Amino acid sequence: MEQKKYTEQPVITLNNGIDIPALGFGVWQMEDLKECENAVIKAIHTGYRMIDTAAIYLNENAVGDAIRNSGVDRDKLFITSKLWVQDTTYGEAKSAFQRTLDRLQLDYLDMYLIHWPYADFTGAWKAMEELYEEGKIQAIGVCNFTIEKMEELKANAKVLPVINQIELHPIFQQKELQMYNKENNIITQPWSPLGNGNAGLLDNEKLKSITGKYSKTVAQIILRWHLQEGFCVIPKSVTSSRIEENFNVFDFELTDDEMNTVRSLDTGKRLFFDPKDIAWEKKMLSSVADI
């Protein structure tokens, strides 16, 4: 398949040579399907070319409708979805992938990720490698994988993950995992890059002190920090003005001191789910969704 070019924004080249837009649009927690469709259409019209969804979000149909109704050719977009825990086995992964394609109304995915490092993820990875070799997926990766789980996957893999999508924002930066990803030529992709509005992040005085110089918001400062760290970032919003605001981050650059100011906010404390939490793992393994 011909390599895509995204002229509207910077790209990151993955370890398999595929380009991915550096800034994308996430749809986690968008449960109202019409609202989700409208938000994705607005994002595409704003200039976003990467859309990130997942089977468990239960909105792949809405994303597919948005792609079809956006007026932008499919081959100009980078579409990602994710394999849910109940299907994370060799035997189930391919049929789950096909259901995702059907809901999205697509004949291939740009990227497919294992959502959590649970169940038979090495078996699921083998199935994904086969789909990748068949050209049905342009790139394969993982979400929420710790260093230990990455090492286990690597020991059983023919194809290295291109991305590890993890919880990462200024107050939880996972610097050791960041470094591991970088050393292994795996791109770090933060989910909830703005902290989902938690912990007063958007009201942080240190971040506010940077905004006036650039006539930007705190959210824009944070997203610019992510981009300059080399991350592939996927903010989300259903509000038109915020969708535009989050995309308007390519016309300024933070100084080294300002980058260090953001780095200094790291508390080492998660706001969400810990993949090492046994109780969380058991909950995920026992949950079955109609997907």
Buried (B, 14 or more C-beta within 10 A) or exposed (E): EEEBEBEBBEBBEBBBEBBBBBBBBBBBEBEEBEBBBBBBBBBBBBBBBBBBBBBBBBBBBBBBBBBBEBEBEBEBBBBBBBBBBBBBBBEBBBEBBEBBBEBBBBEBBBBBBBBBBBBBBBBBBBBBBBBBEEEBBBBBBBBBBBBEBBEBBBEEBEBBBBBBBBBBBBBBBBEEBBEBBEEBEBBBBBBBBBBBEBBEBBEBEBBEEBBEEBEBBBBBBBBBBBBBBEBBBBBBBBEBEBBBBBBBBBEEEBEEEBBEBBEEBBEEEEBBBEBEEEEBBEEBBEEEEEB
